[in-house]
Amino acid sequence: MVERGTADQLTIRRLKKKKLRLKDMIAIIEDRLTPDIIA
């Protein structure tokens, strides 16, 4: 993808942002599923 040039740079940037957002959402869901352990 990177070899195609500047037009795809925007696409790559969007995909990276989307990936980060998904990772954040997964982390939030995992936190909800995992019971809090109070030490």
PDB file of N, H, CA, C and O in Angstrom:
ATOM      1  N   MET A   1       0.812  -1.210   0.000  1.00  0.00           N
ATOM      2  CA  MET A   1       0.000   0.000   0.000  1.00  0.00           C
ATOM      3  C   MET A   1       0.851   1.268   0.000  1.00  0.00           C
ATOM      4  O   MET A   1       0.519   2.244  -0.673  1.00  0.00           O
ATOM      5  N   VAL A   2       1.923   1.251   0.739  1.00  0.00           N
ATOM      6  H   VAL A   2       2.192   0.458   1.286  1.00  0.00           H
ATOM      7  CA  VAL A   2       2.726   2.463   0.890  1.00  0.00           C
ATOM      8  C   VAL A   2       3.382   2.860  -0.434  1.00  0.00           C
ATOM      9  O   VAL A   2       3.639   4.042  -0.662  1.00  0.00           O
ATOM     10  N   GLU A   3       3.655   1.895  -1.304  1.00  0.00           N
ATOM     11  H   GLU A   3       3.446   0.935  -1.119  1.00  0.00           H
ATOM     12  CA  GLU A   3       4.373   2.155  -2.549  1.00  0.00           C
ATOM     13  C   GLU A   3       3.572   2.995  -3.548  1.00  0.00           C
ATOM     14  O   GLU A   3       4.164   3.613  -4.433  1.00  0.00           O
ATOM     15  N   ARG A   4       2.253   3.032  -3.427  1.00  0.00           N
ATOM     16  H   ARG A   4       1.772   2.531  -2.708  1.00  0.00           H
ATOM     17  CA  ARG A   4       1.414   3.699  -4.429  1.00  0.00           C
ATOM     18  C   ARG A   4       1.546   5.220  -4.420  1.00  0.00           C
ATOM     19  O   ARG A   4       1.296   5.855  -5.445  1.00  0.00           O
ATOM     20  N   GLY A   5       1.926   5.816  -3.310  1.00  0.00           N
ATOM     21  H   GLY A   5       2.130   5.301  -2.478  1.00  0.00           H
ATOM     22  CA  GLY A   5       2.121   7.268  -3.316  1.00  0.00           C
ATOM     23  C   GLY A   5       1.234   8.009  -2.337  1.00  0.00           C
ATOM     24  O   GLY A   5       0.711   7.438  -1.381  1.00  0.00           O
ATOM     25  N   THR A   6       1.078   9.307  -2.604  1.00  0.00           N
ATOM     26  H   THR A   6       1.503   9.771  -3.381  1.00  0.00           H
ATOM     27  CA  THR A   6       0.430  10.194  -1.643  1.00  0.00           C
ATOM     28  C   THR A   6      -1.066   9.961  -1.513  1.00  0.00           C
ATOM     29  O   THR A   6      -1.619  10.179  -0.436  1.00  0.00           O
ATOM     30  N   ALA A   7      -1.736   9.527  -2.564  1.00  0.00           N
ATOM     31  H   ALA A   7      -1.286   9.350  -3.440  1.00  0.00           H
ATOM     32  CA  ALA A   7      -3.179   9.310  -2.499  1.00  0.00           C
ATOM     33  C   ALA A   7      -3.505   8.272  -1.435  1.00  0.00           C
ATOM     34  O   ALA A   7      -4.512   8.394  -0.737  1.00  0.00           O
ATOM     35  N   ASP A   8      -2.669   7.262  -1.308  1.00  0.00           N
ATOM     36  H   ASP A   8      -1.851   7.164  -1.875  1.00  0.00           H
ATOM     37  CA  ASP A   8      -2.922   6.209  -0.341  1.00  0.00           C
ATOM     38  C   ASP A   8      -2.438   6.573   1.061  1.00  0.00           C
ATOM     39  O   ASP A   8      -2.771   5.887   2.027  1.00  0.00           O
ATOM     40  N   GLN A   9      -1.669   7.628   1.178  1.00  0.00           N
ATOM     41  H   GLN A   9      -1.398   8.186   0.394  1.00  0.00           H
ATOM     42  CA  GLN A   9      -1.228   8.046   2.508  1.00  0.00           C
ATOM     43  C   GLN A   9      -2.424   8.398   3.378  1.00  0.00           C
ATOM     44  O   GLN A   9      -2.445   8.084   4.568  1.00  0.00           O
ATOM     45  N   LEU A  10      -3.422   9.050   2.784  1.00  0.00           N
ATOM     46  H   LEU A  10      -3.405   9.305   1.817  1.00  0.00           H
ATOM     47  CA  LEU A  10      -4.632   9.384   3.535  1.00  0.00           C
ATOM     48  C   LEU A  10      -5.364   8.129   3.980  1.00  0.00           C
ATOM     49  O   LEU A  10      -5.838   8.038   5.113  1.00  0.00           O
ATOM     50  N   THR A  11      -5.450   7.154   3.064  1.00  0.00           N
ATOM     51  H   THR A  11      -5.065   7.228   2.144  1.00  0.00           H
ATOM     52  CA  THR A  11      -6.129   5.900   3.388  1.00  0.00           C
ATOM     53  C   THR A  11      -5.412   5.193   4.524  1.00  0.00           C
ATOM     54  O   THR A  11      -6.046   4.688   5.451  1.00  0.00           O
ATOM     55  N   ILE A  12      -4.098   5.160   4.452  1.00  0.00           N
ATOM     56  H   ILE A  12      -3.583   5.570   3.699  1.00  0.00           H
ATOM     57  CA  ILE A  12      -3.307   4.496   5.494  1.00  0.00           C
ATOM     58  C   ILE A  12      -3.507   5.202   6.827  1.00  0.00           C
ATOM     59  O   ILE A  12      -3.647   4.551   7.862  1.00  0.00           O
ATOM     60  N   ARG A  13      -3.520   6.545   6.806  1.00  0.00           N
ATOM     61  H   ARG A  13      -3.407   7.075   5.965  1.00  0.00           H
ATOM     62  CA  ARG A  13      -3.704   7.305   8.038  1.00  0.00           C
ATOM     63  C   ARG A  13      -5.070   7.011   8.655  1.00  0.00           C
ATOM     64  O   ARG A  13      -5.195   6.843   9.868  1.00  0.00           O
ATOM     65  N   ARG A  14      -6.109   6.950   7.784  1.00  0.00           N
ATOM     66  H   ARG A  14      -6.008   7.087   6.799  1.00  0.00           H
ATOM     67  CA  ARG A  14      -7.458   6.658   8.278  1.00  0.00           C
ATOM     68  C   ARG A  14      -7.522   5.265   8.883  1.00  0.00           C
ATOM     69  O   ARG A  14      -8.114   5.068   9.944  1.00  0.00           O
ATOM     70  N   LEU A  15      -6.911   4.300   8.206  1.00  0.00           N
ATOM     71  H   LEU A  15      -6.430   4.460   7.344  1.00  0.00           H
ATOM     72  CA  LEU A  15      -6.934   2.928   8.711  1.00  0.00           C
ATOM     73  C   LEU A  15      -6.215   2.824  10.046  1.00  0.00           C
ATOM     74  O   LEU A  15      -6.658   2.099  10.936  1.00  0.00           O
ATOM     75  N   LYS A  16      -5.115   3.541  10.189  1.00  0.00           N
ATOM     76  H   LYS A  16      -4.756   4.131   9.465  1.00  0.00           H
ATOM     77  CA  LYS A  16      -4.381   3.519  11.459  1.00  0.00           C
ATOM     78  C   LYS A  16      -5.223   4.104  12.584  1.00  0.00           C
ATOM     79  O   LYS A  16      -5.242   3.566  13.691  1.00  0.00           O
ATOM     80  N   LYS A  17      -5.928   5.215  12.303  1.00  0.00           N
ATOM     81  H   LYS A  17      -5.913   5.651  11.404  1.00  0.00           H
ATOM     82  CA  LYS A  17      -6.792   5.814  13.318  1.00  0.00           C
ATOM     83  C   LYS A  17      -7.915   4.862  13.689  1.00  0.00           C
ATOM     84  O   LYS A  17      -8.267   4.725  14.861  1.00  0.00           O
ATOM     85  N   LYS A  18      -8.478   4.201  12.673  1.00  0.00           N
ATOM     86  H   LYS A  18      -8.192   4.312  11.721  1.00  0.00           H
ATOM     87  CA  LYS A  18      -9.565   3.255  12.902  1.00  0.00           C
ATOM     88  C   LYS A  18      -9.072   2.105  13.773  1.00  0.00           C
ATOM     89  O   LYS A  18      -9.766   1.658  14.686  1.00  0.00           O
ATOM     90  N   LYS A  19      -7.869   1.638  13.478  1.00  0.00           N
ATOM     91  H   LYS A  19      -7.306   2.001  12.736  1.00  0.00           H
ATOM     92  CA  LYS A  19      -7.280   0.540  14.248  1.00  0.00           C
ATOM     93  C   LYS A  19      -7.095   0.944  15.706  1.00  0.00           C
ATOM     94  O   LYS A  19      -7.406   0.168  16.609  1.00  0.00           O
ATOM     95  N   LEU A  20      -6.589   2.152  15.940  1.00  0.00           N
ATOM     96  H   LEU A  20      -6.336   2.782  15.206  1.00  0.00           H
ATOM     97  CA  LEU A  20      -6.396   2.624  17.303  1.00  0.00           C
ATOM     98  C   LEU A  20      -7.717   2.727  18.047  1.00  0.00           C
ATOM     99  O   LEU A  20      -7.812   2.371  19.221  1.00  0.00           O
ATOM    100  N   ARG A  21      -8.753   3.229  17.335  1.00  0.00           N
ATOM    101  H   ARG A  21      -8.675   3.518  16.381  1.00  0.00           H
ATOM    102  CA  ARG A  21     -10.075   3.344  17.954  1.00  0.00           C
ATOM    103  C   ARG A  21     -10.613   1.971  18.337  1.00  0.00           C
ATOM    104  O   ARG A  21     -11.171   1.792  19.419  1.00  0.00           O
ATOM    105  N   LEU A  22     -10.440   1.000  17.435  1.00  0.00           N
ATOM    106  H   LEU A  22      -9.987   1.145  16.556  1.00  0.00           H
ATOM    107  CA  LEU A  22     -10.907  -0.355  17.726  1.00  0.00           C
ATOM    108  C   LEU A  22     -10.165  -0.951  18.911  1.00  0.00           C
ATOM    109  O   LEU A  22     -10.767  -1.610  19.757  1.00  0.00           O
ATOM    110  N   LYS A  23      -8.845  -0.717  18.974  1.00  0.00           N
ATOM    111  H   LYS A  23      -8.355  -0.181  18.286  1.00  0.00           H
ATOM    112  CA  LYS A  23      -8.067  -1.229  20.103  1.00  0.00           C
ATOM    113  C   LYS A  23      -8.555  -0.633  21.416  1.00  0.00           C
ATOM    114  O   LYS A  23      -8.645  -1.334  22.424  1.00  0.00           O
ATOM    115  N   ASP A  24      -8.871   0.665  21.408  1.00  0.00           N
ATOM    116  H   ASP A  24      -8.797   1.234  20.589  1.00  0.00           H
ATOM    117  CA  ASP A  24      -9.397   1.319  22.602  1.00  0.00           C
ATOM    118  C   ASP A  24     -10.734   0.713  23.008  1.00  0.00           C
ATOM    119  O   ASP A  24     -10.975   0.457  24.188  1.00  0.00           O
ATOM    120  N   MET A  25     -11.603   0.483  22.023  1.00  0.00           N
ATOM    121  H   MET A  25     -11.407   0.690  21.065  1.00  0.00           H
ATOM    122  CA  MET A  25     -12.909  -0.098  22.322  1.00  0.00           C
ATOM    123  C   MET A  25     -12.765  -1.506  22.906  1.00  0.00           C
ATOM    124  O   MET A  25     -13.469  -1.871  23.847  1.00  0.00           O
ATOM    125  N   ILE A  26     -11.856  -2.279  22.345  1.00  0.00           N
ATOM    126  H   ILE A  26     -11.284  -1.982  21.580  1.00  0.00           H
ATOM    127  CA  ILE A  26     -11.619  -3.637  22.854  1.00  0.00           C
ATOM    128  C   ILE A  26     -11.126  -3.577  24.293  1.00  0.00           C
ATOM    129  O   ILE A  26     -11.553  -4.371  25.131  1.00  0.00           O
ATOM    130  N   ALA A  27     -10.227  -2.638  24.581  1.00  0.00           N
ATOM    131  H   ALA A  27      -9.881  -1.994  23.900  1.00  0.00           H
ATOM    132  CA  ALA A  27      -9.696  -2.495  25.938  1.00  0.00           C
ATOM    133  C   ALA A  27     -10.812  -2.148  26.914  1.00  0.00           C
ATOM    134  O   ALA A  27     -10.861  -2.686  28.020  1.00  0.00           O
ATOM    135  N   ILE A  28     -11.709  -1.252  26.508  1.00  0.00           N
ATOM    136  H   ILE A  28     -11.669  -0.815  25.609  1.00  0.00           H
ATOM    137  CA  ILE A  28     -12.826  -0.868  27.380  1.00  0.00           C
ATOM    138  C   ILE A  28     -13.722  -2.069  27.648  1.00  0.00           C
ATOM    139  O   ILE A  28     -14.124  -2.305  28.787  1.00  0.00           O
ATOM    140  N   ILE A  29     -14.037  -2.827  26.602  1.00  0.00           N
ATOM    141  H   ILE A  29     -13.711  -2.635  25.676  1.00  0.00           H
ATOM    142  CA  ILE A  29     -14.902  -4.004  26.767  1.00  0.00           C
ATOM    143  C   ILE A  29     -14.237  -5.040  27.660  1.00  0.00           C
ATOM    144  O   ILE A  29     -14.890  -5.640  28.514  1.00  0.00           O
ATOM    145  N   GLU A  30     -12.941  -5.252  27.465  1.00  0.00           N
ATOM    146  H   GLU A  30     -12.410  -4.765  26.771  1.00  0.00           H
ATOM    147  CA  GLU A  30     -12.222  -6.219  28.294  1.00  0.00           C
ATOM    148  C   GLU A  30     -12.229  -5.782  29.754  1.00  0.00           C
ATOM    149  O   GLU A  30     -12.364  -6.611  30.654  1.00  0.00           O
ATOM    150  N   ASP A  31     -12.083  -4.481  29.988  1.00  0.00           N
ATOM    151  H   ASP A  31     -11.973  -3.808  29.257  1.00  0.00           H
ATOM    152  CA  ASP A  31     -12.129  -3.971  31.365  1.00  0.00           C
ATOM    153  C   ASP A  31     -13.481  -4.250  32.004  1.00  0.00           C
ATOM    154  O   ASP A  31     -13.558  -4.590  33.185  1.00  0.00           O
ATOM    155  N   ARG A  32     -14.545  -4.108  31.225  1.00  0.00           N
ATOM    156  H   ARG A  32     -14.483  -3.832  30.266  1.00  0.00           H
ATOM    157  CA  ARG A  32     -15.891  -4.375  31.754  1.00  0.00           C
ATOM    158  C   ARG A  32     -16.067  -5.852  32.070  1.00  0.00           C
ATOM    159  O   ARG A  32     -16.724  -6.206  33.049  1.00  0.00           O
ATOM    160  N   LEU A  33     -15.486  -6.711  31.248  1.00  0.00           N
ATOM    161  H   LEU A  33     -14.952  -6.424  30.453  1.00  0.00           H
ATOM    162  CA  LEU A  33     -15.652  -8.149  31.446  1.00  0.00           C
ATOM    163  C   LEU A  33     -14.838  -8.655  32.627  1.00  0.00           C
ATOM    164  O   LEU A  33     -15.234  -9.598  33.312  1.00  0.00           O
ATOM    165  N   THR A  34     -13.694  -8.018  32.856  1.00  0.00           N
ATOM    166  H   THR A  34     -13.372  -7.252  32.299  1.00  0.00           H
ATOM    167  CA  THR A  34     -12.824  -8.440  33.950  1.00  0.00           C
ATOM    168  C   THR A  34     -13.283  -7.782  35.245  1.00  0.00           C
ATOM    169  O   THR A  34     -13.323  -6.555  35.340  1.00  0.00           O
ATOM    170  N   PRO A  35     -13.631  -8.597  36.249  1.00  0.00           N
ATOM    171  CA  PRO A  35     -14.050  -8.002  37.517  1.00  0.00           C
ATOM    172  C   PRO A  35     -12.885  -7.292  38.205  1.00  0.00           C
ATOM    173  O   PRO A  35     -11.745  -7.754  38.173  1.00  0.00           O
ATOM    174  N   ASP A  36     -13.199  -6.171  38.818  1.00  0.00           N
ATOM    175  H   ASP A  36     -14.126  -5.795  38.844  1.00  0.00           H
ATOM    176  CA  ASP A  36     -12.162  -5.426  39.526  1.00  0.00           C
ATOM    177  C   ASP A  36     -11.741  -6.190  40.784  1.00  0.00           C
ATOM    178  O   ASP A  36     -12.570  -6.635  41.579  1.00  0.00           O
ATOM    179  N   ILE A  37     -10.426  -6.323  40.929  1.00  0.00           N
ATOM    180  H   ILE A  37      -9.753  -5.962  40.283  1.00  0.00           H
ATOM    181  CA  ILE A  37      -9.895  -7.017  42.107  1.00  0.00           C
ATOM    182  C   ILE A  37      -9.355  -5.949  43.062  1.00  0.00           C
ATOM    183  O   ILE A  37      -8.392  -5.250  42.743  1.00  0.00           O
ATOM    184  N   ILE A  38      -9.972  -5.834  44.213  1.00  0.00           N
ATOM    185  H   ILE A  38     -10.753  -6.401  44.472  1.00  0.00           H
ATOM    186  CA  ILE A  38      -9.551  -4.838  45.197  1.00  0.00           C
ATOM    187  C   ILE A  38      -8.581  -5.497  46.159  1.00  0.00           C
ATOM    188  O   ILE A  38      -8.952  -6.405  46.902  1.00  0.00           O
ATOM    189  N   ALA A  39      -7.345  -5.040  46.142  1.00  0.00           N
ATOM    190  H   ALA A  39      -7.044  -4.302  45.538  1.00  0.00           H
ATOM    191  CA  ALA A  39      -6.327  -5.651  46.994  1.00  0.00           C
ATOM    192  C   ALA A  39      -6.359  -5.071  48.386  1.00  0.00           C
ATOM    193  O   ALA A  39      -5.567  -5.471  49.240  1.00  0.00           O
TER     194      ALA A  39
END
